[in-house]
Amino acid sequence: MNASTFLRVVCAIVGVGAVSFAQAAPPEARQRLDIAQARICVTGADHNRPADYPGIGDFIGWPGGLDRMPNGDLLLTHSAGYWHSSFAQPRQIEPDLRKRWLGEGWPLDFAAPTGGRTMACRSTDGGRSWSKPFTIFDHRLDDGAHAVMTLRNGTVICFIGVQASWYGYRQAPPAFAEDIDGLNTKQFLVRSTDNGHTWSQPIGLKSPGNFYERAHGGRPVELADGSVLWATYYQVRGEKYLRGAIRRSQDGGLTWPVVSRLVRPGNNVDEPAIAELKDGRIVLITRPDGAVFHSSDQGLTWLDSGTRLVSRGKFKAPQLVVLGDGTLVAIATWNRLRVWLSRDGGTTWSKDIPLDTSSYGYPGSFIVEADQSILLPYCASGRAPNRIYLVRLRVTPARDGIELLPVVR
């Protein structure tokens, strides 16, 4: 059985049927759902697949995030392409890297004029059913969603990363030097004032580095004054370690100046996620080791707490959730998808709690509901064929574990 066939069989077993079981189960049974019963498939290579377009393949993934629109609809943003990175044509990969990637199965000659694109699915019935994926943005280069958020004023913002069609070089080859300021990856933003139905022209953000700036789905933080903080990471050409950047918008998402930079001696700030604690501090957690930082001045300066969530392996793509009682929840890929809990603002943490150990994870930004349940999208895999799952979880009343709930209640 090939991978695509296997994925179709799994979807048939745990997809729509799992939702029906969860909805039909009595209340006491709902507390005992396992992940195969709790999660639903929103879109994927073999389920609710996007309509064909030039360059589509079987990598339907990288959920940028999920949020509720002002009219109550749910919008889940994601990317669609042919592989882990879906470079547009023409493309140029450093020869030795190209050889290695081809050996690993990368389809580097895949016909894709504009590479991947930024898409979304919509639910108008609380997640019971989802629209076919539709395009939010299609740059002439590879692009994908990084996060989506509805601001208190009703504006919806979606962060997008655009990746050049070269990789493995210290700087852009001459034929690509004019693309996205000569960067390998650049950040853009689009805005919607009609519940995510139509979107503004993309706003390009000037990179704090001269090689690339990236992000990964960490949910932005809207402060009491209406300003919004967003964490990214960047690389300076020739430097070994990645740096973190905090951007702040004070005009409803029109401009995003960098207000601080975070450098770790001898290590990376990679895929940072931030959240606002009950005491007003901003907490940040980062790949590769789950290092925790705090800021007492809305992200302008940062103090390393000394806490590290993991001592081995790579802690990837974290999300940070603050519950009503101040409990801090970290969700990340570390040997698949796992959860950590903190009752003291991130200084000490629980042991890792498995969430979905059958899936790669790489979660996107989330929703915290009024009942303190967390609605979270994530990936089945890091390569094609792929699909996007949605799960609802809640931290137990004793704050010592999690329970899985039906996505649709």
Residue, then its C-alpha position, 0 to 999 in steps of 0.5 A: m500500500n503506497a503512502s497516498t492510499f494509506l492516508r485515504v484509508v486512515c482518513a476513512i477510519v478516523g475522519v468523518g466517522a470520528v466526528s459522528f462518534a464524538q457528537a453521539a457519545p454521552p457526556e461521560a464518554r466525551q471525556r475519554l476520547d482518544i486522538a483518533q476519535a477527537r481530531i477531524c481532517v479539515t483539508g488534505a491531499d485526499h480529503n476536501r482537496p483544493a481545486d486543481y491549479p498549476g503547481i498543486g501537489d499533495f502537500i496541503g499543510w502548514p496551518g498558519g492558524l485558526d480564528r473566529m471572524p467577526n460574524g462568527d465564521l471559523l477561518l483556518t489558513h494554510s498553504a498548499g503546494y507540492w512539498h515541504s517547501s514548494f519553490a516556484q519556477p525557475r528555481q536554483i538549489e545549490p548542487d550538493l544540497r540538490k543532490r541530497w534533497l533528491g535522494e530524500g525524495w524532494p520533487l525539485d523538478f515539479a512543475a509549479p509556476t508560482g510554487g505554493r500558495t496561501m489558502a483558507c477553509r471556512s466553516t459557517d457551522g462551528g466546525r461541523s463542515w468546511s468549505k473547499p480551500f480557497t486562495i487568499f494570496d498567490h505571490r509569483l513566488d512560493d508563499g504560505a500563511h503564518a498566522v491569522m488573527t481577528l483584532r478587537n476592531g474587527t479587522v482580520i490580519c493574515f501574516i504570509g511568508v514568501q520564499a525565493s526560488w533558491y536555496g543553499y547559497r550564502q546570498a541570492p544567485p544573480a538571476f534571483a537578486e531582484d526577488i523580494d529584496g534579494l532575501n531568501t524569505k520575506q514577510f508580508l501581511v494582508r488585511s480583511t474588513d469583511n470577515g476574510h472574504t476579500w483581502s487587501q494588497p499585500i504589505g511587505l515588511k522590511s526585514p531586520g536581517n539581510f538574509y531572511e526573516r521568517a515566522h511560524g504560526g505563533r499567535p500575535v498578542e493584542l495589548a490593552d491599548g490595541s497595539v499588536l505584538w508579533a514575533t519573527y526570527y531572522q538571519v544575518r548573512g554569514e552568521k551561524y545563529l538565528r535572531g528573534a525580532i518583535r514587531r509592533s503595530q499601532d495602526g491596526g496592522l498597517t505598519w509593523p516596525v521592529v521594536s526589539r531584537l533577541v540574540r542568544p549567545g551560542n544558540n538560535v532564536d528560532e520559531p518564537a512564540i509569545a503570549e501575555l501573562k496575567d501580570g502583564r509580562i510577555v513570555l516567549i518560548t523558542r526552538p530548538d530547546g524550549a528556552v523561556f524569556h520574559s519581558s516586563d516592558q511589552g517586548l522591548t527588553w528580554l530576560d532569559s529565565g534559564t528554563r529549557l523545556v527539553s534537553r535533547g532533540k528539537f522543540k519545534a513550532p511552539q504555540l503559547v496559550v494563557l488560560g483564564d487562571g493564568t495557567l500557561v500551555a505550550i504546544a509544540t512538536w517534540n518527538r511528535l505533538r506534545v503539551w507542557l503546562s506551567r503554573d508560574g508563568g513559564t519558570t517551571w513546567s510539567k513533564d511533556i504530555p502526548l497530544d498526537t504522537s501519530s502526527y508531525g504536528y507543527p501547530g498553527s495559531f489557535i482559539v481559546e474558547a469561553d469554556q477554556s478549551i483550545l481549538l488547534p490546527y496541526c499537520a499530519s506530516g512534514r512531507a507529501p502527502n499531507r493533511i491538516y487536522l483540527v483538535r479541541l483539548r482542555v487542561t484538566p481542572a487539577r491542571d495536571g493533564i489534558e482531555l480531548l473534546p469533540v471539535v463540534r459541540 
